[in-house]
Amino acid sequence: MKPAGGIYDFILREWLLLVAAAGFTLTSVYAGHLPAVSGAEIEILVLLLALFMVVKGWEGSSFLDYLAATLERGGQAALRLVIATFLLSMFVTNDAALVVMVPLALALDIRRQDLLVILLALAANAGSALTPVGNPQNLFIYWYYGIAPGRFMAAIAPFTVVFLVLLSLATLLVPAVRPAAVRRDRIKVDRTAYAYGILLVVVLLAVLRVLPAWSALMVVPYGLLFDRRSLRIDFALLLTLALFFGLADNLKSLFMSEMGRQEHVFLFSALASQVMSNVPAALIFSRFTDQWQALLWGVSVGGFGSLFGSVANLIAYKLYVSHVGMKKSVPFAARFLAAGYAAFFIGAGLYFIVRP
């Protein structure tokens, strides 16, 4: 029974990796050759590896916990947590922001923890959409199309700003919060946090093409020599992305078609994200279009909606259900989906209004 349970848990945890591996294998066999790997794709994986290690290092140093506890202090805790998650996700990815902020929200003495967790998930997806390092699909689009940072952020800024306003207003629906006993002076920040701050600057400079992409690998020897905890990153996600690179290349060689109309790119990528999540959707649809603005909007809006729209959604869901128990999972999932699809349709409507 134990091995079967282990296999079942692995399938639930790494279903996206298994889908990517199956798609890669089947399309490679059908095409009769392995896909080509570009230097740009390798550089993207290098940058993601470095970024994941920096974030993991900061988590291990308790710096993110200290930051979260600092922002939680004082009045209007719900608003502060939502804005903190929104801003934090721009720099440490939406997944990492939720790993830090959701447990803090669940430590609050509040009647509507479910609503607060849902708002944090929406805030992480909306905030991370603004910057090239906010999530893996952003970094891919930014690097793959060679977009200038200012142009990238300007294209998606209306989406981010509108949802910042809407989510800030939505915190008024959360009852008054009485913070639990979370004290900053009880959180001891390790000195490695400063080193990871410097390494993050190096990674960001590499992302902005001020430094070569390979310079971001400076974080690897630091982790090996001084902080092995930073090596405990999600290697399965990196492998999943690499497989989807190959799958996307195979699909391009098989179909050799391009979507010429940007509204088609937006709709197809947003809808595909509901099933396969927005990261692989960005990787696949990039091979069929040069409409990067529509693709960026599509996968950003597609992060809302279903639990599969974004890995961040699954993280928020799992953290909440683990805290309250499976009995409350169905009502929470229903509320999560209702809020998610409300955000999805608002984002879709906003796209057709501003049409970058």
Secondary structure as GFF3:
##gff-version 3
##sequence-region A 1 356
A	DSSP	alpha_helix	2	13	.	.	.	ID=ss1
A	DSSP	alpha_helix	15	31	.	.	.	ID=ss2
A	DSSP	alpha_helix	39	60	.	.	.	ID=ss3
A	DSSP	alpha_helix	63	72	.	.	.	ID=ss4
A	DSSP	alpha_helix	77	92	.	.	.	ID=ss5
A	DSSP	alpha_helix	94	106	.	.	.	ID=ss6
A	DSSP	alpha_helix	113	128	.	.	.	ID=ss7
A	DSSP	alpha_helix	136	144	.	.	.	ID=ss8
A	DSSP	alpha_helix	149	170	.	.	.	ID=ss9
A	DSSP	three_ten_helix	171	173	.	.	.	ID=ss10
A	DSSP	three_ten_helix	184	186	.	.	.	ID=ss11
A	DSSP	alpha_helix	192	207	.	.	.	ID=ss12
A	DSSP	three_ten_helix	213	218	.	.	.	ID=ss13
A	DSSP	alpha_helix	219	226	.	.	.	ID=ss14
A	DSSP	three_ten_helix	228	231	.	.	.	ID=ss15
A	DSSP	alpha_helix	235	255	.	.	.	ID=ss16
A	DSSP	alpha_helix	262	276	.	.	.	ID=ss17
A	DSSP	alpha_helix	278	285	.	.	.	ID=ss18
A	DSSP	three_ten_helix	286	288	.	.	.	ID=ss19
A	DSSP	alpha_helix	292	302	.	.	.	ID=ss20
A	DSSP	alpha_helix	311	324	.	.	.	ID=ss21
A	DSSP	three_ten_helix	326	328	.	.	.	ID=ss22
A	DSSP	alpha_helix	329	354	.	.	.	ID=ss23
###
